[in-house]
Amino acid sequence: MEFIDLKTQYKKLENQIQENINKVLIDGNYILGEEVKELEKELAEYVGVKYCATCSNGTDALTIALMAIEVGKNDAVFVPTFTFYSTAEVVSLRGATPIFIDSYEDYFNMDAEKLENTIQKVIKEGKLNPKAIIAVDLFGQPANYDKIKQIAKKYNLFLIEDGAQGFGGSIRNKKACSFGDIATTSFFPAKPLGCYGDGGAVFTDNEELYKLILSIRVHGKGSFKYDNVRLGLNSRLDTIQAAVLLPKLKAFKEYELDNRNKFANLYKEKLQDYVKVPKVPEGYISSWAQYTILLNNQEERNYVQTKMKEKGIPTMVYYPKPLHKQTVYKDYNYNVEDLKISENLSERVLSLPMHPYLSEEIVNTICNNLIETIKEYRNEQ
């Protein structure tokens, strides 16, 4: 059993993918070829923004966003602590200070109330300049942008949407990657829309930011390749990866997102009486990058994960350690008492197989084995 079944997806899309790759090989335009331009156009239209610039990976996408808004030394950037490391890493690489924010237990995303309280605390202390918020669409669900956008506006902060896991999600029909001043996503193979290597994209409605993004992704170029007007990166999406993504985007729009939601609903139906299942607010649609349940404690999770592995059912823990507990941030001692929910989540979360090529039979098998294992554990106590 596959945790994410990329092999079945490839078999279904093989002819179109191979045809596209062969065209690139024949044309010989391996960097920023026509397929890249076509992909950027389709991505912008799907998300519902004016501009999309692809790049080498999701981490570069975040870096480009921070460079475009000139985040640097003495700036504070507010990020969730319960997420993947790159969200904070890019802030530190810019010389700025990540300020970690706790999550809602029900939704896993950044807690907007704690966000505002922490912004107020930083302003009151006056040691750092509050510059930006990076909100993450964790596990496929958009963050609480109704409140976060208001907070960003109130305190004159840039809002960056980290949609690496959220692509395809939406709030009242407005798509993920359209909520920030700048939004980013990743095309890492395991993401809802993934290529066959690394890839990423940056989205915005702001023409000035878009021009900066285009410059930054190619060594800070100006009017032509050898006129470098600012510091930049070498972060272009390979044309072959764009050729792979085009048919995958079509499949994602036509049936993959619907399938993810179908299987998520089946998980919920089967498991909600035994574990805490993820909640989706009214008007929201998740793209279910992961289907993550909450068990009672770390000991129960360890037991369940071990037994499921013995039964040939893969599970994963995203994430076993919140960012403020990472070794690299061992000296972080700011607002740590406000990060307890994330610490608790890291001990209880367990992600189950999730991809568009599951079947009701496979989901039922996973659920039946999980329920049996949970009952075993709880009867032993």
N, C-alpha and C positions, 0 to 999 in steps of 0.2 A: 504493500500500500504506500502511495506517495503522499507526502505532506503537501506539496504543491506539484501538480502533475504537468510539467512542461513537455514531457515526451508525447503525451496524447494530444496536447494542443498542436505540437509541431506536425504530427501525422495528419491532423485535420486541415492544416493550413500549408502543408508542405509544397504543393504545386505553385501556389502564388508566391510564397516566400522564395523558392528557388528561382522562379522566373524573374523576380525583382533583383535578386542577387546577381544572377547571370547578366542582366542588363547593365548593372553597375560595372561588372568586370569587363564587359565589352566596351562600354563607354569610357572607362578609365578615369571617371571623375570621383575620386575616393573621398575627397574632403569638400564639404559644403556643396555637393552636387544638387541636381534638380530635385531629387527625392527628398533632400533636407528641406528645401523651400516648400515643396508640396506638403510635407509633414507639418511644418510650422503653420502653414495656412489652415490645415485641417484641425490641428490642435487648438488654435485660437478660436476657430468657429465653434468647435465642440464645447470649449470652456465658456465661450461668450465674452471674450475680451478682444481688444483691438490688435494686440501684439503678442507674439510668441518668438522667443529665440532659444533654439536648442543649444545644448552644451555637452561636455564630456561625461558628467555624472551629477547626481543630486547634491553632493557636497559642494561641488564647484558652483552649482546653481545658487546655493545659499551664499557662498562666498561672493559671487558676482553681485547679488542683491545688496549685501552689506557694503561692498565697494562702491556701488552706484549711489548709495545714500551717505557715503563718507563716514561710516562707523569707524572709530579709532580709539586711541588712548583716552582714558578718563570717561568714556561713555559707558552707560549701563544699558544692557539689552536683556529684556525679561523673557525667559524661556521656561517651558515646563521641565521639571526634573524627571518625570516619568516618560522617557522617550529614548531614542537612539542617540548615541554620543555626538554625532556630527552636528546636531542642532546647536549644542553649546561649543563644540570644538571650533567652529568657524568664527564664533564671537571672540574666543580667546586668541585665535590666530591673527585677528585684526588688532590685537592689543587692547580690546575692550573687556569689560567685566560682565560675564553672564550672572544674572540674578535669577535664582531658581524659584519656580512657582509650583505649588501643589496641584493635584488633580481632583476632579470629582470621582468618587468611587463608582458611581453608576455608569459614567460615560468614558472614563479614563483620560479625558482631555483636561486642559488647563482650567483651573477654577478662577472664574472672572472676578469674584468678590475678593479672593486672596490676592489676585493680581493687582487690583486697585489699591488695596491696603498697603501692599509692598511698594508700589510706585510712590504713594504718599510718604512712606517712611524714608525712601531714598531721597526724595525732594527735601524733606524736613532736615535730614542730616547734612545735605549740601556737599557731600564729598565727591559724588559722581554726577554726570550729566545724563539724565534719562533720555535715551535716543530712540529706541525701537522696541517693539514687541515681536517675537517670533512665536506664532501660534501654530501648533502641530495638529494635523488631522489624523489622530492616532487610530490605527487598526482599520482605517477606511472611513471613519466618521468625521465630518467637519466639526471644528471646534465651535464654541458658543460665540459666533461672530455678532449676533444681535447685541450682546453686551460688550464684547472685546472691541468692536469698531467704535462704539460710543466712548469707551475708555481711552482709546488711542487718540480720538479727536479731542476729548476733554483735556488731555495732558500734552497735546501737540507732539505725539509720537508717531513715527513711521510704523506701519503694520506690515509685517511679512508673513505670508501664509506658507508654512512648510507642508505642502501637499504630497510629499513623497509616498505616503500610504493612502492618501485621500482621493486620488484621481478617480473621477466617476461618481463620487458622492455629491450630495446636493442639499441645499436648504430651500424649501419652497420653490423648487425648479431652478434655482440659481446654482450653478455648478461649482464644485471645489476648484481651487486655483483661480478664482475670480474675486476673492473676498479681501485681499490685501492691496496695499499700494503696489506691492510686488508679490507675486506668488511663485513658488518653485515646485518642481516635482522631480522624481527619479524614475528612470527606466531600468533599474537593476532587475535582473530576470525574475525575482520573486515578487515584484510589485504588481498591483492590479493590471497595469499595462507595462510590460517589461520587454526589453530587447534581448539579444543574445550576447551580452557583454555589459559594459557600462554606458549610461546615457542619462541625460537630464534635460530640463527645460525651465525657462524663466518666462513669466507672464506679467503683463501690465497693460493698463489703459493709458498710461502717461507717455506721451511721445518723447519727451525729453529724457525720461528714464530709459526708455527703449533704445534710444541712440547711444546712451552711455553703456548699456548692457552689450550692444553689438560691438562697441569699441573694446570694452574690457575683455570679452571672450576671445579676442584675437590681439593679444599683446598691447592693448591700449592704442590701437591704430587710429589715425586721423582720416584725412581725405583719401589716402591710399596706403597700401601695405607697408611701405617703408617710411611713413610719416607717423611716428609714435608720439602721441600727445599726452599720454598718462600711463601710469603703471597698469598692467593688465595681466591676463593669464593666457595660456595656450589651452583653450577649452572648447574645441569644436566637436560636434557630433559627426562621427564617420558616416559617409553616405550609405555604406552597407547596413549600418544599424537603422538608418531611416527606412531603407528598403524592407527590412524585417518588420519595422513598426507599422508601416502603412496597412498591410493586411491584418495585423493584429489589432490595430485601432478599429478597423471595420468590424471585425468579429466581436470586439469589446462592446461596441455600440449596438450591434444587432442582437446579441444573445448572451455574451459572457457576463455582463453586469446583472442581467435578469437572473441568470443561473446562480450567481453568487447569493443573491437575495433569496432565491427559492430555497437553497440549501441552508442558509442562515435561519430562515423561518422554520425549517424542519428541525434543526438543532434546538431551537427555542422550544418548540412544541414537545420534543422528547425529553429535554433536560431540565426545564424550569422548575420542576418539583424536587430536584435533587441538588442542584448547584445554582449559584447566582449567575444568570446569563446576562449578556450585555444589553443595555437599554438603548433605544433609538428614539430621540424626542419626536414629537408630532411635527410633521412637515419635513423631517430629515430623511435622507436616503444614504445608507452606508455602502461603500464599495467593498467592504469586508476583505481588506488586505489580510486580516487575521480574524478568526472566530475565537474569542478569548473569554473563558469562563473564570469564575472565582470560586476556589475551594475554601474550606473553613480555616485552614492554617497551612504552614509550610510542611509539617510532618505528613498531613493528609496528601498534599500535592506530591511529595516525594514518593509516597507509597503508590499513588495512582499512576504516576508517570512510569515508575519501574514496572508495575504490573501490565500496563498498556504496551510497553515495549516488549515484554515477554510474549504478548499476544500478537505481535507484529503490527501494532498500531502506533504510528509516530505522533509525538506531541512535542511542543516547544515551549520554552519560557521566555516571553518578551515582557518585561526585562527583569533579570534577577537582582539588579542593583540600580537604584535611581542615580541620576547624574551627580548629585551632591555627595554621594557616597563613593564615587569612583576615586581610585588612587590619585589620579591626576589633580583632583580637586580636594585632596585630603585636608588642606588648610582652610577650606570654605567653612565659615562659621556664622554666616548671615542668615537670619530668619529660619534657622534649622528646626525650630519648634513648630513652625507652620508647614512642615513638609512630611508630617507623620502618615497621612493617608497614602502618599506615594510609597513610603517605606513599607506600609502594610500591604499595598497592592503587589509589590515586588515579591512578597513571600507567598502570595495566594494565587497569582494568575497562572493559567495554563491554556495554551492555544492548541486547538484541534485542527486536523486537516481541513483546508479550505481552498477551493479552486473551482473554476467553472465546469470541470469535467468529472466531478463527483457523480454519484447516482444516489437515488433514494435507498437502494440496497446497501451501498457503502456507508451512507450516513446512519442508517438503522443499525448496521453492524457496529460502528463506532459507538453509538449511543448505548446500545445494549451492553456492550463490554464495559463501557465507562460506568454505567449504573450498577452493574454487577460488582465491579471493583470497589466503588464507593460504599456499597452495602457491606461488602466484606470488611472494609476498614472500619466502618462505624460500628459494626457488630462486635468487633474485637475490643472496643474501648469500654 
